[in-house]
């Protein structure tokens, strides 16, 4: 599918490193394979480029190892970490972003 869904820069003109290349995969019932990780690593060719691979599922142990052992900077975020990050930074988000995935508190009573 081309490998990169989002390209982001630190500044509006895109002149300051690092350049962030993001790939998002919606695989809620399966794990991301090593081939997907290698595909994203393959587009990180310039000095200072950083990769981010986000999935609604998980990663295989081989794909995690490949991301760690690569000579390029690649960060993997699975569904559990995505939810943790969403909760951690929820208060800093715009109301529009909060509406995309609202957090609703659930309360428990002691017996």
Secondary structure, DSSP 8 states (H G I E B T S, - for coil): --S-SEEE-SSTTS-SS-EEEEEEE--TTSEE-HHHHHHHHHT--STTEEEEEEESSEE-HHHHHHHHHSSSEEEEE-HHHHHHHHHHHGGGS-HHHHHHS----------
